[in-house]
Amino acid sequence: MAFPRAALLSPLALIALLAACSASQEPQPRDTSGSADCDAAKVDYLIGQNVSGYIERKAMQESGASDVRTLRPDDAATMDFNPKRLNIYTDPDKVIIKLACG
């Protein structure tokens, strides 16, 4: 019994097509344009204060960060490292207990 040649070529053609479509992606360089990385030490004096929109903006500006996020004890957060982001850690009563970049 002869095996049809088209039945064999069809899966091989599909594999070749899929391999051609899956181009590898080069890692993208980190964006180093714009402002320098943040420096949380510049805003350590805010520890012990209640966090507010005003405090967030002030901390972001003074630390040199381009982004800010406030994290309470049970908040979920991504583990990605962003050297231009200021993280404000608070206790359950929204009192700042720690400031860190990343």
N, C-alpha and C positions, 0 to 999 in steps of 0.2 A: 504494500500500500504506500503510495507516494504521498508525502506531506506537502501541502501547497506552499510554494515559495512565498506568496503574498502574506500568508499567516505568520511566517517567521520575520519578514521584513517590516511589517507594520509595528510590532513592539520595539524593534531596534530603531526605527525612524522616530518613534515617540520619545525614546530615551535620549537620542541625539538632540532632538528639539528641546527637551527639558534642560539638558546640560548646557545648551547654548543660551537659554534664557536666564539661567541662574548665574549671572555675572557676579564675581566677588566684589564686595565693597571695600574700598580702602578706608582705614580709620580716618575720621575727620580731625584736623588739628584743632586744639582748644582755641577759642576766641580770646586773643590777648589784646585786642584793640579796646580803646576806651579807658575807663578809670582803672586804677590799680586794685589789687585784692583788698578785701576789707581788713581792718585791724580792730578787733574787739577790745583790746586793752585801752583804747581811747575812750570807751564808754563804760568802763567798769564802775564808774561812780554812780551809775544808774541802778546798781544792785541794791535791793531793798525798797525801791519805789514801785508803785502800782503801774502796770502797763496800761497804756492808752494809745489812741491813734497818734496823738501829739508826741508821746515818748517814742513810739515806733519810728516816726518820721525823723525825729531829732537824732535817735541812735543810728539810723541808716545814714543820715547825712554826715554825722561826725565820725563815724567809723570808716567812711569811704565805700560802704557797701552799695550795690546796685539793686538789691532785693532784701526783704526782711520777712521772717516768719516767726510767729509766736507759738510756742509749744507748752501746753499745760501737761501735768503728769501723765494723763491717760490718752493723750493725743497720739494718733498714728502719724508717722512721718516717713517720707522716702529716705532711703539711705544714700542717695546720690550726693556726691561732694561738689559743691559749688563755691569756689574760693571768693566769690563776690557777694555771697549771701550772708547776712547776719541772722543768727538764730537767737531768739530771746526765750529762755526757759523760765517758767513761772511755777509757783506753787498753786494749789487749788484756789486760792484767793486772789490770783493774778498779781502776786508780788514777785518781782524779778529776783531769781536766785542765781542765774548764770547767763553769761553772754558768750557766744562763740561763733566763729565764722565757719562756713562749710556747708 
